[in-house]
Amino acid sequence: MTIRYLKEGKPQTERAEDDAKVRAIVEATLADIEARGDAAIRELSEKFDDYSPASFRLTEDEIQALIAEVSPRDMEDIKFAHDQVRKFAEAQRASMTDIEVEPMPGVILGHKNIPVQSVGCYVPAGKFPMVASAHMSVLTASVAGVPRIVAATPPFQGKPNPAVVAAMHLGGAHEIYVLGGMQGVGAMAIGTETIEPVHMLVGPGNAFVAEAKRQLFGRVGIDLFAGPTETMVIADETVDAEICATDLLGQAEHGYNSPAVLLTNSETLAKDTLAEIDRLLEILPTADTASVSWRDYGEVIVCDSYDEMLEVANDIASEHVQVMTDRDDWFLEHMTCYGALFLGPRTNVANGDKVIGTNHTLPTKKAGRYTGGLWVGKFLKTHSYQKVTTDEAAAEIGAYCSRLCMLEGFVGHAEQANVRVRRYGGQNVPYGERAE
């Protein structure tokens, strides 16, 4: 295998050091929220967002007043995206059915899909008001039937962002808090004097939000580890440098640590894309952010074959994978580790981020090796149940159970089965022996 890096990002040792600093800050912050509740989150909001309202929770009147600030055209666009996400989420929900089977006469087995009872949805807005994230978390939880949906978002330019609040309300949020970052996530999971804790946290965020979710996992459920945006462009000579550079920088503008990788089998395309990125960074309004991400986390990798490209792509397991080749469906068939695929030059990651209907909360930092992204099923718990309805079945399954329990040395377990064998099958099984 011949893999050449025309550009590399920060070494893994430096990235690990950055992660360690984030971990320590988050750990101390969450401990402070647990110890001091509302006082802690108010201090954090003042420190990071310069925001300290009488109440962080918006009233219905405040919500309606903010919605009234959204222009008719913006509201129409928000509703279009809302409908796209809802239609796909409803189709996903319809694919998940309760089941009940009778594998032997008198033995009933089944499962039920039960919504998580309370969910905290984090919607980023500190740097960019992420209207779309409200659809992805709040609306999807609503389609799943979650009875209590709490939404938290940072203030934007000193006040709640009207468009974000409108999307949260439209999606079905029952409580809306203007709280950002670690304090927003921590307050929803830990609870305070005025905020009842939730059972699950969902939604994307920066490195601090992602780490807070990681540390809170266990106390509450989480959707997945969705940290800083990652993007990969897999391309060959069927496309040009302009579209590759645009797709890379279009995601690098998310933050200062958003990895963007070009994976290609064309050294010409790789070099042309590097030059095009330099050109675009001269005119891109968000270049202050995108240029730092590209400098520290951008990579250009040249492979000799499509098989090599596939192997490297599966190893990196990027959050967003934009495929623009002469064999896009081949990658769809063979790729196994990623967040979401965007196939063909007519498709792009921004569509998935904002409007096309699939969910944009996706696994990062190689989590695509073991999980997909947020979807309606993440809000549903599949619980099994069993029922024995006849004496004959109770005695027969009991005998098998008794013998298998004694095989493992669990005498008390065996007696649970034996009492049924005696009662429903008429067999006299002495205590501590196995049924035959």
Buried (B, 14 or more C-beta within 10 A) or exposed (E): EEEEEBBEBBEEEEBEEEBEEBBEBBEEBBBBBBEBBBEBBBBBBEEBBEBEBEEBBBEEEBBEBBBEBBEEEBBEBBEEBBBBBBEBBEEBBEEEEEEEEEEEEBBBBBBEBBBBEBBBBBBBBBBBBBBBBBBBBBBBBBBBBBEBBBBBBBBBEEEBBBBBBBBBBBBBBBBBBBBBBBBBBBBBBBBBEEBEBBBBBBBBBBBBBBBBBBBBBEBBBBBBBBBBBBBBBBBBEBBBBEBBBBBBBBBBBBBBBBBBBBBBBBEEBBBBBBEBBEEBBEEBEBBEBBBBBBBBBBBBBBBEEBEBBBBBBBEBBBBBBBBBBEEBEEBEEBBEBBBBBBBBBEBBBBBBBBBBBBBBBBBBBBBBEEBBBBBBBBBBBEEEEEEBEEBBBBBBBBBEBBBBBBEEEEBEBBBEBBBBBBEBBEBEBEEEBBBE
